[in-house]
Amino acid sequence: MGKITKITGTGVPVQGNDIDTDRIIPARYLKEITFSNMGKYPFYDVRFDSDGKSKGHPFDNPAYKGASILLVNQNFGCGSSREHAPQSLMRWGVRAILGESFAEIFAGNCNMLGIPVTTVTPQSAAKLQALVQKNPQTKLTMDLEKRQLLVEGGETVPFQMPEPKLQSLLTGTWDSTGLLLANAAKTAETAKRLPYVSNW
């Protein structure tokens, strides 16, 4: 856990509205005991046919290898609240997501992993997707303090993000589990003073 102010990398476009968490990570992979292999499975059923051959999804396109900023459209991450969806994207290599709109629980789960989820206009989303399709090696820098995406060459695209989520990233308090563990001693002291904990 630490402060997150800027994320720089290349982009990978995944076009389409209402891409739900079942498409991001098929339900059969939720039985995994840990998240360690989740990076193999994002978009699995739309990436591969029944014989395991790639259908040409952007996540399998060599041009986008190493991309860390995911560019999407409307209502991304809708459907069930499975945290495996952002886990699979993160373990594939995604460090930030920019799109038109997001399901609230999905965005919250991303934030808990330190993945900024930012919104732009439909026009900006389409323009950025087209830009990286034309030139996949274009460097993008998400500047959370300035609330803008800097495109290699000088163009800037403003984005929005809920203030509490933004501040949690900027101040390094986005991981609530990490905060709890870091304050384990204080938590234990508080628990001792609570009769419904100490007197059982």
matplotlib code that plots the C-alpha trace (Angstrom):
import matplotlib.pyplot as plt

x = [0.0, 1.2, 0.3, -0.8, -0.5, 0.5, 0.3, 2.1, 1.9, 0.4, -3.3, -5.4, -8.9, -11.8, -14.9, -18.5, -21.1, -22.4, -19.4, -20.3, -18.1, -19.1, -17.5, -14.5, -14.0, -16.2, -17.9, -16.2, -12.9, -14.4, -13.6, -9.9, -8.6, -6.3, -6.2, -2.7, -3.7, -6.4, -4.2, -4.8, -8.6, -9.8, -12.3, -11.5, -14.7, -14.5, -10.8, -10.7, -12.8, -13.7, -10.4, -8.5, -7.5, -7.4, -10.2, -8.1, -9.2, -7.1, -5.7, -4.1, -2.9, 0.9, 0.6, -0.9, 1.5, 2.6, -0.3, -1.4, -4.2, -7.5, -9.8, -13.5, -17.0, -20.3, -21.3, -18.2, -18.1, -21.9, -23.5, -22.3, -20.0, -17.3, -13.9, -12.3, -13.0, -10.6, -8.2, -8.0, -7.4, -4.8, -2.9, -3.0, -1.3, -4.0, -3.0, -5.7, -9.0, -10.6, -14.1, -17.5, -19.1, -18.7, -20.7, -20.3, -19.3, -16.8, -15.2, -15.0, -13.4, -10.8, -10.1, -9.4, -6.6, -5.2, -6.6, -7.9, -11.2, -11.8, -14.6, -14.5, -17.0, -18.1, -16.3, -13.1, -13.4, -13.9, -11.0, -8.6, -9.6, -9.1, -5.7, -4.3, -5.7, -3.8, -0.6, -0.5, 2.8, 1.4, 2.4, -0.5, 0.0, -2.9, -2.3, -4.6, -3.6, -4.4, -7.4, -6.3, -4.8, -1.7, -1.3, 2.2, 2.6, 1.0, -2.8, -4.6, -8.0, -9.8, -11.4, -13.5, -13.4, -15.4, -13.5, -13.4, -11.9, -9.5, -8.3, -7.8, -5.4, -3.6, -3.1, -2.3, -5.3, -7.0, -6.4, -8.7, -7.3, -3.8, -4.9, -6.5, -3.3, -1.1, -3.1, -3.5, -2.1, -4.6, -7.4, -6.5, -6.4, -9.9, -11.2, -10.1, -12.3, -15.4, -17.5, -19.1, -15.6, -13.6, -16.2, -17.2]
y = [0.0, 3.5, 6.8, 6.5, 9.8, 8.9, 5.8, 5.7, 3.0, 2.0, 1.4, -1.6, -1.0, -3.3, -1.9, -2.5, -1.4, -3.4, -5.8, -7.6, -9.4, -12.8, -11.8, -10.4, -13.5, -16.6, -18.1, -21.4, -19.7, -18.4, -21.8, -21.0, -21.0, -18.0, -15.2, -16.2, -17.6, -15.1, -13.3, -16.2, -15.9, -12.4, -12.4, -16.1, -17.1, -14.2, -14.6, -18.4, -20.8, -24.3, -25.6, -23.0, -21.0, -17.2, -15.3, -12.2, -10.4, -7.3, -9.1, -11.6, -9.1, -8.8, -5.1, -4.5, -6.7, -5.0, -2.5, -1.2, 1.2, -0.4, 1.8, 0.8, 2.1, 2.3, 0.4, -1.7, -4.2, -4.5, -7.8, -9.7, -8.1, -10.8, -9.3, -11.8, -9.5, -6.7, -9.3, -11.0, -7.7, -6.5, -9.8, -9.6, -6.2, -3.6, -0.7, 1.8, 1.9, 4.7, 4.6, 6.2, 4.7, 1.8, -0.4, 1.0, -2.2, -3.1, 0.4, 0.0, -3.4, -1.9, 1.0, -1.5, -2.9, 0.5, 0.5, 4.0, 3.8, 7.1, 8.4, 10.5, 11.5, 9.0, 11.1, 11.0, 7.3, 6.6, 8.9, 7.3, 3.8, 4.7, 6.3, 3.3, 1.0, 3.1, 3.4, 0.8, 2.1, 5.6, 6.4, 7.5, 9.1, 9.2, 12.1, 11.8, 15.0, 17.0, 14.7, 14.4, 11.9, 13.1, 11.5, 11.3, 14.3, 16.8, 16.3, 16.1, 14.5, 15.5, 12.7, 12.4, 10.2, 10.2, 12.4, 9.9, 7.2, 9.7, 10.9, 7.4, 6.8, 10.1, 9.6, 5.9, 4.8, 2.8, -0.6, -0.9, -4.4, -3.0, -0.2, -2.7, -4.8, -1.8, -0.8, -4.3, -3.3, -0.4, -2.7, -5.2, -2.5, -1.3, -4.8, -5.3, -2.4, -3.8, -6.0, -7.9, -8.9, -9.3, -10.9, -13.8]
z = [0.0, -0.9, -2.4, -6.1, -8.0, -11.5, -13.7, -17.0, -19.6, -22.9, -23.4, -24.4, -25.8, -25.0, -26.8, -26.0, -23.5, -20.5, -20.3, -17.1, -14.5, -15.9, -19.2, -17.4, -15.4, -16.1, -13.0, -13.2, -12.2, -9.0, -7.3, -7.4, -3.8, -4.3, -6.8, -8.0, -11.3, -12.1, -14.7, -17.1, -17.2, -17.9, -20.9, -21.3, -23.1, -25.6, -26.1, -26.9, -28.9, -27.7, -28.9, -26.9, -29.9, -29.7, -31.3, -31.6, -28.5, -27.6, -24.5, -26.9, -29.4, -29.3, -30.1, -26.6, -24.7, -21.5, -21.6, -18.2, -18.9, -19.9, -22.1, -22.0, -22.7, -20.8, -17.6, -17.5, -14.7, -14.3, -13.0, -10.0, -7.4, -7.7, -6.7, -9.0, -11.9, -10.9, -9.5, -12.9, -14.7, -12.2, -12.5, -16.3, -15.9, -15.7, -13.3, -14.2, -16.1, -18.0, -19.5, -19.9, -16.8, -14.3, -12.0, -8.5, -6.8, -9.5, -9.2, -5.4, -5.7, -8.1, -5.7, -2.9, -5.1, -5.9, -9.4, -10.3, -12.2, -14.0, -16.3, -19.5, -22.1, -24.7, -27.3, -25.3, -24.7, -28.4, -29.4, -27.0, -28.1, -31.8, -30.9, -29.3, -32.0, -34.5, -32.4, -29.6, -28.3, -27.4, -23.9, -21.6, -18.1, -15.7, -13.4, -10.4, -8.8, -12.0, -12.9, -16.5, -18.9, -20.7, -24.2, -25.6, -27.8, -25.5, -25.6, -22.3, -21.6, -18.3, -16.3, -13.2, -10.2, -6.9, -4.5, -1.6, -3.9, -5.4, -2.0, -0.8, -3.6, -3.2, 0.5, 0.4, 2.4, -0.4, 1.2, 4.2, 5.0, 5.0, 7.3, 9.7, 9.8, 10.2, 13.2, 14.7, 18.1, 18.4, 17.3, 20.0, 22.7, 21.6, 21.6, 25.2, 26.3, 24.6, 26.9, 24.1, 23.0, 26.2, 28.4, 26.2]

ax = plt.figure().add_subplot(projection="3d")
ax.plot(x, y, z, "-o")
ax.set_aspect("equal")
plt.show()
